[in-house]
């Protein structure tokens, strides 16, 4: 089972940027869909962005044009570049890997955007 470790969260002012990284313990090549999700207290975890092995991407409407997901398979790493951050982007961000062997989640990284 692949293990995922997120990093790059923190506190930023509205309008600022952060880049999240997700390092996988195993090769994340063909057949794996990688994604970023986020969750705030008392709400369900929601999809932020996903990227397939062929680099096809999908975004939540609220982040389109501000966030960019990317992956470097040779480094087993997925990134989420977040620009023009808003207070409503505040959440715990989780990395997810959908592999032929199952689904894995990271432990999450906190992103806090101050107004």
C-alpha positions in Angstrom: 0.0 0.0 0.0 1.4 3.4 -1.0 2.0 5.9 1.8 1.6 9.6 1.2 3.2 12.5 3.1 2.0 16.1 2.5 3.9 19.2 3.2 3.8 22.9 2.4 0.8 24.1 4.4 0.9 27.1 6.6 -0.5 30.5 7.3 -0.8 33.0 4.5 -2.6 36.3 4.0 -5.5 36.6 1.5 -4.1 37.0 -2.0 -1.0 35.1 -1.2 0.3 31.7 -2.5 1.3 28.4 -1.2 2.5 25.2 -2.8 1.6 21.8 -1.3 3.6 18.7 -2.0 2.7 15.1 -1.7 5.4 12.5 -1.7 4.5 8.9 -2.4 6.4 5.9 -1.0 5.9 4.0 -4.2 6.0 4.7 -7.9 3.0 6.7 -8.9 3.2 6.0 -12.6 0.6 4.6 -15.0 -2.8 3.7 -13.7 -2.8 6.0 -10.7 -5.0 9.0 -10.3 -3.6 11.5 -7.8 -5.7 14.2 -6.1 -6.0 16.9 -3.5 -9.0 17.1 -1.2 -9.8 19.5 1.7 -11.9 19.4 4.8 -13.2 21.9 7.3 -14.8 21.0 10.6 -18.3 19.7 10.5 -18.2 19.4 6.7 -17.5 16.5 4.3 -14.1 16.2 2.6 -14.4 17.7 -0.9 -12.4 17.3 -4.1 -10.1 20.2 -4.9 -8.2 18.8 -7.9 -7.2 15.5 -9.6 -4.7 14.5 -12.2 -4.4 11.3 -14.1 -1.3 9.5 -15.3 -1.9 11.1 -18.7 -1.9 14.5 -17.0 -5.6 15.1 -17.5 -6.8 17.4 -14.7 -10.1 18.3 -13.0 -10.8 21.1 -10.6 -13.5 22.2 -8.1 -15.3 25.2 -9.6 -14.2 27.4 -6.6 -10.5 26.9 -7.4 -10.4 27.0 -11.2 -8.0 29.6 -12.4 -6.3 29.9 -9.0 -5.0 26.4 -8.2 -2.9 24.2 -10.4 -2.3 20.5 -9.8 0.8 18.8 -11.3 2.8 15.6 -10.9 6.3 14.5 -11.5 6.2 10.7 -11.8 10.0 10.4 -11.7 9.9 11.9 -8.2 6.7 10.2 -7.1 5.4 13.6 -6.2 2.2 15.6 -6.7 1.9 19.3 -6.2 -0.8 21.8 -5.7 0.1 25.4 -6.5 -2.4 27.7 -4.8 -2.5 31.3 -5.9 -4.8 34.2 -5.0 -5.8 32.4 -1.8 -9.0 33.4 0.0 -10.1 32.9 3.6 -12.6 30.3 2.5 -9.7 28.2 1.2 -8.8 27.6 4.9 -8.9 23.8 5.5 -6.9 20.7 6.1 -5.7 19.5 2.7 -5.3 15.8 2.0 -3.4 14.0 -0.8 -5.1 10.9 -2.2 -3.8 8.2 -4.5 -6.2 5.9 -6.4 -4.2 2.9 -7.5 -5.0 -0.6 -8.8 -4.3 -1.8 -5.2 -6.7 0.6 -3.6 -7.0 4.1 -2.3 -4.5 5.8 0.0 -4.7 9.1 1.9 -2.1 11.3 3.5 -2.3 12.6 7.0 -3.2 16.1 5.9 -1.6 19.6 6.1 -3.3 22.7 7.5 -3.8 25.7 5.2 -4.9 28.9 6.9 -5.7 32.1 5.0 -6.1 35.2 7.0 -8.3 38.1 5.8 
